Amino acid sequence: MRCTAAVAVCSVDFKDKLDNIVAVCFNKNEKFVNMMKESFEYFINQRQNKPAEVIGYCLLCFIVVCAY
């Protein structure tokens, strides 16, 4: 699980960097925001091991750990 957690963290970091690029370079243009969102979803769901599920699981674990 450690490797998949690292992939999840890297994916979230990558998405954060993309969001920053859209915010700074394109002034949060709605078309660019939607395009980046849809492109990232497509990118994430191309993997056979479903990284979206791994990211969701890691976020759930993080929330549970923070709650206690």
PDB file of N, CA, C and O in Angstrom:
ATOM      1  N   MET A   1       0.823  -1.206   0.000  1.00  0.00           N
ATOM      2  CA  MET A   1       0.000   0.000   0.000  1.00  0.00           C
ATOM      3  C   MET A   1       0.858   1.258   0.000  1.00  0.00           C
ATOM      4  O   MET A   1       0.403   2.316  -0.436  1.00  0.00           O
ATOM      5  N   ARG A   2       2.097   1.158   0.484  1.00  0.00           N
ATOM      6  CA  ARG A   2       2.958   2.332   0.553  1.00  0.00           C
ATOM      7  C   ARG A   2       3.207   2.926  -0.831  1.00  0.00           C
ATOM      8  O   ARG A   2       3.197   4.146  -0.993  1.00  0.00           O
ATOM      9  N   CYS A   3       3.429   2.074  -1.825  1.00  0.00           N
ATOM     10  CA  CYS A   3       3.693   2.549  -3.191  1.00  0.00           C
ATOM     11  C   CYS A   3       2.455   3.241  -3.774  1.00  0.00           C
ATOM     12  O   CYS A   3       2.572   4.300  -4.390  1.00  0.00           O
ATOM     13  N   THR A   4       1.280   2.652  -3.582  1.00  0.00           N
ATOM     14  CA  THR A   4       0.068   3.266  -4.119  1.00  0.00           C
ATOM     15  C   THR A   4      -0.251   4.568  -3.397  1.00  0.00           C
ATOM     16  O   THR A   4      -0.801   5.491  -3.998  1.00  0.00           O
ATOM     17  N   ALA A   5       0.086   4.650  -2.122  1.00  0.00           N
ATOM     18  CA  ALA A   5      -0.120   5.902  -1.388  1.00  0.00           C
ATOM     19  C   ALA A   5       0.798   6.986  -1.953  1.00  0.00           C
ATOM     20  O   ALA A   5       0.400   8.146  -2.058  1.00  0.00           O
ATOM     21  N   ALA A   6       2.015   6.610  -2.312  1.00  0.00           N
ATOM     22  CA  ALA A   6       2.952   7.574  -2.900  1.00  0.00           C
ATOM     23  C   ALA A   6       2.429   8.061  -4.246  1.00  0.00           C
ATOM     24  O   ALA A   6       2.538   9.245  -4.565  1.00  0.00           O
ATOM     25  N   VAL A   7       1.867   7.160  -5.028  1.00  0.00           N
ATOM     26  CA  VAL A   7       1.285   7.544  -6.321  1.00  0.00           C
ATOM     27  C   VAL A   7       0.128   8.513  -6.093  1.00  0.00           C
ATOM     28  O   VAL A   7      -0.012   9.499  -6.817  1.00  0.00           O
ATOM     29  N   ALA A   8      -0.692   8.234  -5.098  1.00  0.00           N
ATOM     30  CA  ALA A   8      -1.828   9.106  -4.797  1.00  0.00           C
ATOM     31  C   ALA A   8      -1.351  10.503  -4.404  1.00  0.00           C
ATOM     32  O   ALA A   8      -1.897  11.504  -4.866  1.00  0.00           O
ATOM     33  N   VAL A   9      -0.338  10.563  -3.555  1.00  0.00           N
ATOM     34  CA  VAL A   9       0.191  11.859  -3.113  1.00  0.00           C
ATOM     35  C   VAL A   9       0.794  12.615  -4.297  1.00  0.00           C
ATOM     36  O   VAL A   9       0.578  13.819  -4.440  1.00  0.00           O
ATOM     37  N   CYS A  10       1.544  11.919  -5.137  1.00  0.00           N
ATOM     38  CA  CYS A  10       2.132  12.565  -6.321  1.00  0.00           C
ATOM     39  C   CYS A  10       1.053  13.070  -7.270  1.00  0.00           C
ATOM     40  O   CYS A  10       1.195  14.143  -7.855  1.00  0.00           O
ATOM     41  N   SER A  11      -0.016  12.311  -7.424  1.00  0.00           N
ATOM     42  CA  SER A  11      -1.114  12.725  -8.306  1.00  0.00           C
ATOM     43  C   SER A  11      -1.799  13.977  -7.779  1.00  0.00           C
ATOM     44  O   SER A  11      -2.110  14.889  -8.544  1.00  0.00           O
ATOM     45  N   VAL A  12      -2.032  14.021  -6.477  1.00  0.00           N
ATOM     46  CA  VAL A  12      -2.670  15.200  -5.881  1.00  0.00           C
ATOM     47  C   VAL A  12      -1.742  16.412  -5.986  1.00  0.00           C
ATOM     48  O   VAL A  12      -2.203  17.518  -6.269  1.00  0.00           O
ATOM     49  N   ASP A  13      -0.444  16.215  -5.762  1.00  0.00           N
ATOM     50  CA  ASP A  13       0.523  17.311  -5.914  1.00  0.00           C
ATOM     51  C   ASP A  13       0.556  17.826  -7.351  1.00  0.00           C
ATOM     52  O   ASP A  13       0.608  19.032  -7.588  1.00  0.00           O
ATOM     53  N   PHE A  14       0.525  16.895  -8.306  1.00  0.00           N
ATOM     54  CA  PHE A  14       0.515  17.266  -9.721  1.00  0.00           C
ATOM     55  C   PHE A  14      -0.723  18.087 -10.053  1.00  0.00           C
ATOM     56  O   PHE A  14      -0.631  19.088 -10.764  1.00  0.00           O
ATOM     57  N   LYS A  15      -1.872  17.674  -9.548  1.00  0.00           N
ATOM     58  CA  LYS A  15      -3.120  18.399  -9.790  1.00  0.00           C
ATOM     59  C   LYS A  15      -3.045  19.796  -9.180  1.00  0.00           C
ATOM     60  O   LYS A  15      -3.522  20.761  -9.778  1.00  0.00           O
ATOM     61  N   ASP A  16      -2.458  19.907  -8.010  1.00  0.00           N
ATOM     62  CA  ASP A  16      -2.306  21.209  -7.363  1.00  0.00           C
ATOM     63  C   ASP A  16      -1.436  22.139  -8.219  1.00  0.00           C
ATOM     64  O   ASP A  16      -1.727  23.329  -8.344  1.00  0.00           O
ATOM     65  N   LYS A  17      -0.373  21.589  -8.803  1.00  0.00           N
ATOM     66  CA  LYS A  17       0.488  22.389  -9.667  1.00  0.00           C
ATOM     67  C   LYS A  17      -0.250  22.836 -10.932  1.00  0.00           C
ATOM     68  O   LYS A  17      -0.102  23.973 -11.381  1.00  0.00           O
ATOM     69  N   LEU A  18      -1.046  21.926 -11.495  1.00  0.00           N
ATOM     70  CA  LEU A  18      -1.837  22.294 -12.671  1.00  0.00           C
ATOM     71  C   LEU A  18      -2.838  23.398 -12.343  1.00  0.00           C
ATOM     72  O   LEU A  18      -3.014  24.336 -13.121  1.00  0.00           O
ATOM     73  N   ASP A  19      -3.488  23.284 -11.196  1.00  0.00           N
ATOM     74  CA  ASP A  19      -4.443  24.320 -10.776  1.00  0.00           C
ATOM     75  C   ASP A  19      -3.745  25.666 -10.610  1.00  0.00           C
ATOM     76  O   ASP A  19      -4.309  26.705 -10.955  1.00  0.00           O
ATOM     77  N   ASN A  20      -2.534  25.652 -10.088  1.00  0.00           N
ATOM     78  CA  ASN A  20      -1.782  26.890  -9.911  1.00  0.00           C
ATOM     79  C   ASN A  20      -1.430  27.506 -11.262  1.00  0.00           C
ATOM     80  O   ASN A  20      -1.495  28.724 -11.425  1.00  0.00           O
ATOM     81  N   ILE A  21      -1.060  26.675 -12.223  1.00  0.00           N
ATOM     82  CA  ILE A  21      -0.746  27.175 -13.569  1.00  0.00           C
ATOM     83  C   ILE A  21      -1.964  27.856 -14.182  1.00  0.00           C
ATOM     84  O   ILE A  21      -1.851  28.940 -14.755  1.00  0.00           O
ATOM     85  N   VAL A  22      -3.121  27.225 -14.062  1.00  0.00           N
ATOM     86  CA  VAL A  22      -4.348  27.803 -14.618  1.00  0.00           C
ATOM     87  C   VAL A  22      -4.671  29.117 -13.910  1.00  0.00           C
ATOM     88  O   VAL A  22      -5.079  30.085 -14.551  1.00  0.00           O
ATOM     89  N   ALA A  23      -4.490  29.152 -12.596  1.00  0.00           N
ATOM     90  CA  ALA A  23      -4.801  30.365 -11.834  1.00  0.00           C
ATOM     91  C   ALA A  23      -3.877  31.517 -12.214  1.00  0.00           C
ATOM     92  O   ALA A  23      -4.334  32.644 -12.401  1.00  0.00           O
ATOM     93  N   VAL A  24      -2.585  31.241 -12.329  1.00  0.00           N
ATOM     94  CA  VAL A  24      -1.609  32.299 -12.578  1.00  0.00           C
ATOM     95  C   VAL A  24      -1.571  32.692 -14.055  1.00  0.00           C
ATOM     96  O   VAL A  24      -1.613  33.877 -14.387  1.00  0.00           O
ATOM     97  N   CYS A  25      -1.493  31.716 -14.920  1.00  0.00           N
ATOM     98  CA  CYS A  25      -1.282  32.003 -16.346  1.00  0.00           C
ATOM     99  C   CYS A  25      -2.563  32.338 -17.103  1.00  0.00           C
ATOM    100  O   CYS A  25      -2.538  33.096 -18.072  1.00  0.00           O
ATOM    101  N   PHE A  26      -3.665  31.777 -16.662  1.00  0.00           N
ATOM    102  CA  PHE A  26      -4.911  31.954 -17.402  1.00  0.00           C
ATOM    103  C   PHE A  26      -5.993  32.671 -16.589  1.00  0.00           C
ATOM    104  O   PHE A  26      -7.163  32.687 -16.972  1.00  0.00           O
ATOM    105  N   ASN A  27      -5.583  33.263 -15.457  1.00  0.00           N
ATOM    106  CA  ASN A  27      -6.485  34.058 -14.628  1.00  0.00           C
ATOM    107  C   ASN A  27      -7.778  33.305 -14.285  1.00  0.00           C
ATOM    108  O   ASN A  27      -8.867  33.879 -14.281  1.00  0.00           O
ATOM    109  N   LYS A  28      -7.630  32.019 -14.002  1.00  0.00           N
ATOM    110  CA  LYS A  28      -8.754  31.141 -13.631  1.00  0.00           C
ATOM    111  C   LYS A  28      -9.884  31.172 -14.657  1.00  0.00           C
ATOM    112  O   LYS A  28     -11.063  31.109 -14.308  1.00  0.00           O
ATOM    113  N   ASN A  29      -9.501  31.270 -15.923  1.00  0.00           N
ATOM    114  CA  ASN A  29     -10.485  31.263 -17.000  1.00  0.00           C
ATOM    115  C   ASN A  29     -11.330  29.996 -16.906  1.00  0.00           C
ATOM    116  O   ASN A  29     -10.797  28.890 -16.816  1.00  0.00           O
ATOM    117  N   GLU A  30     -12.647  30.165 -16.927  1.00  0.00           N
ATOM    118  CA  GLU A  30     -13.569  29.048 -16.719  1.00  0.00           C
ATOM    119  C   GLU A  30     -13.362  27.920 -17.729  1.00  0.00           C
ATOM    120  O   GLU A  30     -13.451  26.745 -17.371  1.00  0.00           O
ATOM    121  N   LYS A  31     -13.091  28.262 -18.972  1.00  0.00           N
ATOM    122  CA  LYS A  31     -12.870  27.233 -19.993  1.00  0.00           C
ATOM    123  C   LYS A  31     -11.611  26.427 -19.694  1.00  0.00           C
ATOM    124  O   LYS A  31     -11.608  25.205 -19.842  1.00  0.00           O
ATOM    125  N   PHE A  32     -10.539  27.104 -19.273  1.00  0.00           N
ATOM    126  CA  PHE A  32      -9.311  26.390 -18.928  1.00  0.00           C
ATOM    127  C   PHE A  32      -9.498  25.548 -17.676  1.00  0.00           C
ATOM    128  O   PHE A  32      -8.984  24.433 -17.597  1.00  0.00           O
ATOM    129  N   VAL A  33     -10.226  26.070 -16.700  1.00  0.00           N
ATOM    130  CA  VAL A  33     -10.475  25.310 -15.471  1.00  0.00           C
ATOM    131  C   VAL A  33     -11.216  24.024 -15.797  1.00  0.00           C
ATOM    132  O   VAL A  33     -10.842  22.951 -15.325  1.00  0.00           O
ATOM    133  N   ASN A  34     -12.269  24.129 -16.605  1.00  0.00           N
ATOM    134  CA  ASN A  34     -13.043  22.936 -16.970  1.00  0.00           C
ATOM    135  C   ASN A  34     -12.218  21.970 -17.811  1.00  0.00           C
ATOM    136  O   ASN A  34     -12.291  20.757 -17.615  1.00  0.00           O
ATOM    137  N   MET A  35     -11.438  22.497 -18.741  1.00  0.00           N
ATOM    138  CA  MET A  35     -10.601  21.651 -19.580  1.00  0.00           C
ATOM    139  C   MET A  35      -9.575  20.883 -18.749  1.00  0.00           C
ATOM    140  O   MET A  35      -9.363  19.689 -18.965  1.00  0.00           O
ATOM    141  N   MET A  36      -8.943  21.565 -17.805  1.00  0.00           N
ATOM    142  CA  MET A  36      -7.955  20.912 -16.952  1.00  0.00           C
ATOM    143  C   MET A  36      -8.606  19.862 -16.056  1.00  0.00           C
ATOM    144  O   MET A  36      -8.042  18.789 -15.841  1.00  0.00           O
ATOM    145  N   LYS A  37      -9.774  20.166 -15.542  1.00  0.00           N
ATOM    146  CA  LYS A  37     -10.484  19.219 -14.687  1.00  0.00           C
ATOM    147  C   LYS A  37     -10.828  17.950 -15.458  1.00  0.00           C
ATOM    148  O   LYS A  37     -10.580  16.842 -14.983  1.00  0.00           O
ATOM    149  N   GLU A  38     -11.396  18.116 -16.638  1.00  0.00           N
ATOM    150  CA  GLU A  38     -11.770  16.965 -17.453  1.00  0.00           C
ATOM    151  C   GLU A  38     -10.537  16.188 -17.922  1.00  0.00           C
ATOM    152  O   GLU A  38     -10.560  14.957 -17.958  1.00  0.00           O
ATOM    153  N   SER A  39      -9.484  16.882 -18.274  1.00  0.00           N
ATOM    154  CA  SER A  39      -8.253  16.218 -18.715  1.00  0.00           C
ATOM    155  C   SER A  39      -7.620  15.429 -17.583  1.00  0.00           C
ATOM    156  O   SER A  39      -7.144  14.314 -17.793  1.00  0.00           O
ATOM    157  N   PHE A  40      -7.609  15.996 -16.391  1.00  0.00           N
ATOM    158  CA  PHE A  40      -7.023  15.290 -15.250  1.00  0.00           C
ATOM    159  C   PHE A  40      -7.848  14.053 -14.901  1.00  0.00           C
ATOM    160  O   PHE A  40      -7.286  13.004 -14.589  1.00  0.00           O
ATOM    161  N   GLU A  41      -9.164  14.168 -14.950  1.00  0.00           N
ATOM    162  CA  GLU A  41     -10.024  13.011 -14.704  1.00  0.00           C
ATOM    163  C   GLU A  41      -9.726  11.907 -15.716  1.00  0.00           C
ATOM    164  O   GLU A  41      -9.622  10.736 -15.351  1.00  0.00           O
ATOM    165  N   TYR A  42      -9.590  12.278 -16.973  1.00  0.00           N
ATOM    166  CA  TYR A  42      -9.282  11.300 -18.018  1.00  0.00           C
ATOM    167  C   TYR A  42      -7.931  10.642 -17.746  1.00  0.00           C
ATOM    168  O   TYR A  42      -7.795   9.423 -17.844  1.00  0.00           O
ATOM    169  N   PHE A  43      -6.930  11.461 -17.403  1.00  0.00           N
ATOM    170  CA  PHE A  43      -5.591  10.968 -17.104  1.00  0.00           C
ATOM    171  C   PHE A  43      -5.617   9.982 -15.937  1.00  0.00           C
ATOM    172  O   PHE A  43      -5.017   8.910 -16.016  1.00  0.00           O
ATOM    173  N   ILE A  44      -6.297  10.334 -14.875  1.00  0.00           N
ATOM    174  CA  ILE A  44      -6.366   9.478 -13.686  1.00  0.00           C
ATOM    175  C   ILE A  44      -7.057   8.157 -14.006  1.00  0.00           C
ATOM    176  O   ILE A  44      -6.604   7.106 -13.552  1.00  0.00           O
ATOM    177  N   ASN A  45      -8.124   8.186 -14.764  1.00  0.00           N
ATOM    178  CA  ASN A  45      -8.913   6.983 -15.008  1.00  0.00           C
ATOM    179  C   ASN A  45      -8.358   6.094 -16.115  1.00  0.00           C
ATOM    180  O   ASN A  45      -8.940   5.047 -16.400  1.00  0.00           O
ATOM    181  N   GLN A  46      -7.247   6.481 -16.751  1.00  0.00           N
ATOM    182  CA  GLN A  46      -6.632   5.647 -17.777  1.00  0.00           C
ATOM    183  C   GLN A  46      -5.890   4.448 -17.196  1.00  0.00           C
ATOM    184  O   GLN A  46      -5.741   3.428 -17.869  1.00  0.00           O
ATOM    185  N   ARG A  47      -5.429   4.559 -15.967  1.00  0.00           N
ATOM    186  CA  ARG A  47      -4.679   3.481 -15.336  1.00  0.00           C
ATOM    187  C   ARG A  47      -5.611   2.336 -14.973  1.00  0.00           C
ATOM    188  O   ARG A  47      -6.745   2.566 -14.551  1.00  0.00           O
ATOM    189  N   GLN A  48      -5.141   1.106 -15.134  1.00  0.00           N
ATOM    190  CA  GLN A  48      -5.980  -0.050 -14.850  1.00  0.00           C
ATOM    191  C   GLN A  48      -6.183  -0.275 -13.359  1.00  0.00           C
ATOM    192  O   GLN A  48      -7.190  -0.859 -12.960  1.00  0.00           O
ATOM    193  N   ASN A  49      -5.247   0.175 -12.527  1.00  0.00           N
ATOM    194  CA  ASN A  49      -5.396  -0.044 -11.090  1.00  0.00           C
ATOM    195  C   ASN A  49      -6.225   1.045 -10.410  1.00  0.00           C
ATOM    196  O   ASN A  49      -6.253   1.136  -9.182  1.00  0.00           O
ATOM    197  N   LYS A  50      -6.890   1.858 -11.203  1.00  0.00           N
ATOM    198  CA  LYS A  50      -7.828   2.886 -10.731  1.00  0.00           C
ATOM    199  C   LYS A  50      -7.227   3.800  -9.655  1.00  0.00           C
ATOM    200  O   LYS A  50      -7.622   3.717  -8.492  1.00  0.00           O
ATOM    201  N   PRO A  51      -6.283   4.665 -10.023  1.00  0.00           N
ATOM    202  CA  PRO A  51      -5.699   5.585  -9.046  1.00  0.00           C
ATOM    203  C   PRO A  51      -6.729   6.490  -8.374  1.00  0.00           C
ATOM    204  O   PRO A  51      -6.514   6.942  -7.250  1.00  0.00           O
ATOM    205  N   ALA A  52      -7.845   6.759  -9.052  1.00  0.00           N
ATOM    206  CA  ALA A  52      -8.878   7.594  -8.418  1.00  0.00           C
ATOM    207  C   ALA A  52      -9.377   6.931  -7.145  1.00  0.00           C
ATOM    208  O   ALA A  52      -9.609   7.606  -6.142  1.00  0.00           O
ATOM    209  N   GLU A  53      -9.544   5.611  -7.179  1.00  0.00           N
ATOM    210  CA  GLU A  53      -9.974   4.884  -5.988  1.00  0.00           C
ATOM    211  C   GLU A  53      -8.889   4.929  -4.916  1.00  0.00           C
ATOM    212  O   GLU A  53      -9.190   5.057  -3.730  1.00  0.00           O
ATOM    213  N   VAL A  54      -7.624   4.823  -5.334  1.00  0.00           N
ATOM    214  CA  VAL A  54      -6.511   4.870  -4.381  1.00  0.00           C
ATOM    215  C   VAL A  54      -6.453   6.244  -3.721  1.00  0.00           C
ATOM    216  O   VAL A  54      -6.270   6.348  -2.508  1.00  0.00           O
ATOM    217  N   ILE A  55      -6.611   7.296  -4.522  1.00  0.00           N
ATOM    218  CA  ILE A  55      -6.606   8.652  -3.961  1.00  0.00           C
ATOM    219  C   ILE A  55      -7.758   8.810  -2.969  1.00  0.00           C
ATOM    220  O   ILE A  55      -7.574   9.354  -1.881  1.00  0.00           O
ATOM    221  N   GLY A  56      -8.935   8.337  -3.343  1.00  0.00           N
ATOM    222  CA  GLY A  56     -10.085   8.404  -2.438  1.00  0.00           C
ATOM    223  C   GLY A  56      -9.835   7.660  -1.147  1.00  0.00           C
ATOM    224  O   GLY A  56     -10.166   8.148  -0.066  1.00  0.00           O
ATOM    225  N   TYR A  57      -9.248   6.472  -1.257  1.00  0.00           N
ATOM    226  CA  TYR A  57      -8.951   5.675  -0.066  1.00  0.00           C
ATOM    227  C   TYR A  57      -7.932   6.386   0.824  1.00  0.00           C
ATOM    228  O   TYR A  57      -8.087   6.423   2.044  1.00  0.00           O
ATOM    229  N   CYS A  58      -6.892   6.948   0.209  1.00  0.00           N
ATOM    230  CA  CYS A  58      -5.867   7.659   0.987  1.00  0.00           C
ATOM    231  C   CYS A  58      -6.447   8.885   1.682  1.00  0.00           C
ATOM    232  O   CYS A  58      -6.109   9.172   2.831  1.00  0.00           O
ATOM    233  N   LEU A  59      -7.316   9.604   0.987  1.00  0.00           N
ATOM    234  CA  LEU A  59      -7.959  10.768   1.607  1.00  0.00           C
ATOM    235  C   LEU A  59      -8.858  10.348   2.760  1.00  0.00           C
ATOM    236  O   LEU A  59      -8.900  11.016   3.793  1.00  0.00           O
ATOM    237  N   LEU A  60      -9.578   9.245   2.590  1.00  0.00           N
ATOM    238  CA  LEU A  60     -10.428   8.736   3.665  1.00  0.00           C
ATOM    239  C   LEU A  60      -9.585   8.363   4.880  1.00  0.00           C
ATOM    240  O   LEU A  60      -9.939   8.697   6.011  1.00  0.00           O
ATOM    241  N   CYS A  61      -8.472   7.673   4.649  1.00  0.00           N
ATOM    242  CA  CYS A  61      -7.590   7.305   5.750  1.00  0.00           C
ATOM    243  C   CYS A  61      -7.044   8.543   6.448  1.00  0.00           C
ATOM    244  O   CYS A  61      -6.953   8.581   7.675  1.00  0.00           O
ATOM    245  N   PHE A  62      -6.682   9.554   5.666  1.00  0.00           N
ATOM    246  CA  PHE A  62      -6.166  10.802   6.237  1.00  0.00           C
ATOM    247  C   PHE A  62      -7.226  11.475   7.103  1.00  0.00           C
ATOM    248  O   PHE A  62      -6.924  11.972   8.188  1.00  0.00           O
ATOM    249  N   ILE A  63      -8.466  11.491   6.623  1.00  0.00           N
ATOM    250  CA  ILE A  63      -9.557  12.115   7.390  1.00  0.00           C
ATOM    251  C   ILE A  63      -9.788  11.356   8.691  1.00  0.00           C
ATOM    252  O   ILE A  63      -9.964  11.967   9.746  1.00  0.00           O
ATOM    253  N   VAL A  64      -9.788  10.037   8.620  1.00  0.00           N
ATOM    254  CA  VAL A  64     -10.007   9.220   9.817  1.00  0.00           C
ATOM    255  C   VAL A  64      -8.897   9.430  10.829  1.00  0.00           C
ATOM    256  O   VAL A  64      -9.168   9.555  12.024  1.00  0.00           O
ATOM    257  N   VAL A  65      -7.637   9.473  10.370  1.00  0.00           N
ATOM    258  CA  VAL A  65      -6.516   9.678  11.262  1.00  0.00           C
ATOM    259  C   VAL A  65      -6.577  11.063  11.897  1.00  0.00           C
ATOM    260  O   VAL A  65      -6.306  11.211  13.088  1.00  0.00           O
ATOM    261  N   CYS A  66      -6.928  12.068  11.119  1.00  0.00           N
ATOM    262  CA  CYS A  66      -7.019  13.442  11.646  1.00  0.00           C
ATOM    263  C   CYS A  66      -8.172  13.617  12.615  1.00  0.00           C
ATOM    264  O   CYS A  66      -8.125  14.483  13.488  1.00  0.00           O
ATOM    265  N   ALA A  67      -9.206  12.801  12.468  1.00  0.00           N
ATOM    266  CA  ALA A  67     -10.375  12.931  13.337  1.00  0.00           C
ATOM    267  C   ALA A  67     -10.082  12.451  14.755  1.00  0.00           C
ATOM    268  O   ALA A  67     -10.780  12.824  15.698  1.00  0.00           O
ATOM    269  N   TYR A  68      -9.052  11.626  14.904  1.00  0.00           N
ATOM    270  CA  TYR A  68      -8.741  11.087  16.238  1.00  0.00           C
ATOM    271  C   TYR A  68      -7.566  11.713  16.835  1.00  0.00           C
ATOM    272  O   TYR A  68      -7.181  11.365  17.952  1.00  0.00           O
TER     273      TYR A  68
END
